[in-house]
Amino acid sequence: MTDTASTPRNAFPMARSCPYDPPDGYAALRAAPTISQVTLPSGRSAWLVASHADARALLADPRLSISRENPGFPSIVEMREAPDLKVTPSLIGLDPPEHTALRRPVITEFTVKRIRGMGPGIQRIVDEHIDAMLAAEKPVDLVASLAMPVPSLVICDLLGVPYSDHGFFQERSGAMLNLTLRPEQRHAALSDLSNYMDKLVTRAEAAPGDDLIGRLIVKTRETGEYDHDQTRDLARLLLLAGHETTANMISLGTVALLNNPEQLDELKADSSLWPNAVEELLRYFTIADFVPARTALADIEVGGVTIREGEGVILLTASADRDEAAFEDPDALDIHRAARHHLAFGYGVHQCLGQNLARLELEIVYRTLFDRIPDLRVAVPEEELPFKHDSFIYGMHALPVTW
C-alpha cells in the first residue's frame, strides 16, 4: 500500500462536458492504479473514491464518519457560523448510535407497503397536473407544470406541510443547494426554512395531526424520546429531499427517454417494464453526484492507498454508477439492465430513507405522462435546455415540451 496518490491533484468539483454524463475526469479516476487526492475550493485536500466496489464498501464502513464536527471533514463549499441559526445535526450529519435512534421512529413511514398505499393519491395528483398541461397553451414547461409540483404536493401531504407555502420552501431549498451563492446567502435560506419548520412543528405539538410530523411527535412522546429541535430539522430535511430530488429526476428522465425512442416505445407497449426502467434512469443520472462527505476515524486501506485517520473522503456515486467493472456499457441507457445495485440512493446506514417513495412517484409520473401524451416532444433545440450545473443536485431549471 502507498500513502499518497501517484497522480497529480486535480481540483474538485469537476465540470460536466455533456449534460447526460458525469464529468469526464471520473473515468480517468476509475482507470488510475490508486484512488486519488484532490484539492477542494477551500484549499484543503480529500480522497476521491470513484469505483463502484470501493464506494459501496466504504459506504458501509463504520470507520468513516459523516459528522461535520470532525476537524478533517472535507466541505465542498465554504460554511460560516450563523449565530441565530437554529440547526441540530440531522440524519445526514449523525453517526450511529445517534443516527440509528433518530431514524428508527420514522422508518416505518417509508416501508414498501405503506408507500404503495399512497399510490392512488399520487396517481390523482399526476392526472390533475397532466389535465392542466393538456388544457394549457403550448409549449408547456414540464418542470413548472409537473416535475416540481407533483413531488412537492406528495411530500407536503405526507409531512403535514401546507402546499400553499410551496413557493417559499422551493425557493429556499434551491438556494441551499446552489453552489454559486455566497455562504451567507445559503445560511439565510437555511435559517428561513428552519424557522418556518420550527413554527410548523410547534403548532403540531399542540395538536398532532394524522401526518408524519404528528405521528412522529406522538410516537416519540410515548417513548420519552421526543426532541423539538430534532423533529424540526428532520422535517426540514425530508421536505427538501422529498421534492428536489424527485423533481429533477422527472425532468431528466423524460428527456432521456425522448432521446431513446425505441426504448420508450417498448415502455409504452408494456407497462410492466417501468419499474426496471426507473432503476436504470436512477443509475444513469445519479443526480446526487456524490454522497455527503466523510472523515476517516482510523487508517483505512482502499484502492491502493492508506487513507489516514482524520483525512477527508468523498464518495463519487455518479462515477460508481458508470463503472465499467459494475455495469456493462455503463454510458448507455438500457431499460432492460439489472441495475438495482446502483448507488443513486447511497448505501449502508445512510441509504436514502425515501427511496421507496421516489421509485413509486417516478413510475407513476413517467407511465402516466407517456400514456396520456404519447407524442410528447421537447419544444426547443437541445443546446437551449437549461441544465442545473450550479447545484448539488443535478437536474433542469426548465423543460419546454409540446405534442
Disulfide bonds with the S-S distance in Angstrom:
none
